[in-house]
């Protein structure tokens, strides 16, 4: 297939969505959008996101906050755009899934032929419908939410994409870094040590130069999926996401620094981070479920331009005790990326990978495989714990046999309890990459440790390991069919 030709089908559609607004239409058509009028930016949006995503509904919808008090009627805030199997498949253009692993498998299959597609520079875009300069800039013209009761301020960037150009290689990085309003024309950007954006910032500062930056605060949800995960250094998230679409993103160059703005983004802030210029940032309730990191001095972006569409939609992510409005989509993406990486490293026999929501999609990951040789399971665990996609903020990796569904915690814990000998089957990786959001961080080294738990039947005992006490699939199907009328009453 020609790299510039889109896939024949994009989920149930003939082509990818053009922008966030078309994606919203598709989400609503799928019956997965909840419209909430009248919610206040001050705590109500964040609390409602918690109520919806931790409520009784098995498949919580995306939330569109409308008619926000104190703001023009057309200004809106969107939460959870990718946070279900169906919405994620819509975003990525995958077939409608029946099981969580269906989306992971679809990602893995696509990555076998995926090639990055750089964006296309255009002169016009709907993001240029309004451009604020100088004294007209006020980032609080947008309904930036105050999400949690102990937060240090209002965060305009949570489901954002922070765009920077590497001064050496010239490639463009797009990362999701939290952005707190410090003043009407200033935003604090918090970047964890080791993140690509922080490395790029330090390159500019080491030369005594300001670091140009864009903060896109509303865009195609596929860009949020790309910017919120660990890609290899030098691979632009715009190129990576374009490769998934099969066609390039249109971008317009920003007025001051010539950085690429998604042409149909809802809101984009442009400015620079100046050496030594900081302001108090945080605390902020994070994906671990804690206000880890405290209140610290962080670099300030001087906002010099604010671009936005008419009636803009601000996108919002609400980190909290899992599950959250983005944790499911993070699980699926992270699972697919780990699976792809370990297979590219040469590992065979993988039947599934799943990063669990209680672990924030980073701290409790399971890899299932069919063992083919002694040491196979331990090799799988070490690869899954140390590949690029899993390298940041990991904690536990569990390896299970292929008869275990890695998405099912009951089965995983059962395998750990019955197939793992703690003294023989748990290994540790010390001084691994973590960051200030880790509530168990070793502050002296800014690292943590990882446990690799091999919960498979020992390879040398596969032939004589006790058989599992459950009905065969054939027997269960036969008996369930015979008593189907009674079972329907359950």
PyMOL commands that set and color helices and strands:
alter all, ss='L'
color gray80, all
select helices_A, chain A and resi 20-29+44-53+85-92+100-111+126-129+134-136+139-141+196-206+221-227+237-245+327-344+357-359+376-386+388-390+409-419+422-425+459-461+473-482+484-487
alter helices_A, ss='H'
color red, helices_A
select strands_A, chain A and resi 33-37+62-66+76-79+120-121+130-133+155-157+161-165+172-175+179-183+186-189+211-216+250-253+260-262+267-281+296-308+313-316+350-355+364-369+396-401+426-433+447-455
alter strands_A, ss='S'
color yellow, strands_A
deselect
rebuild
show_as cartoon
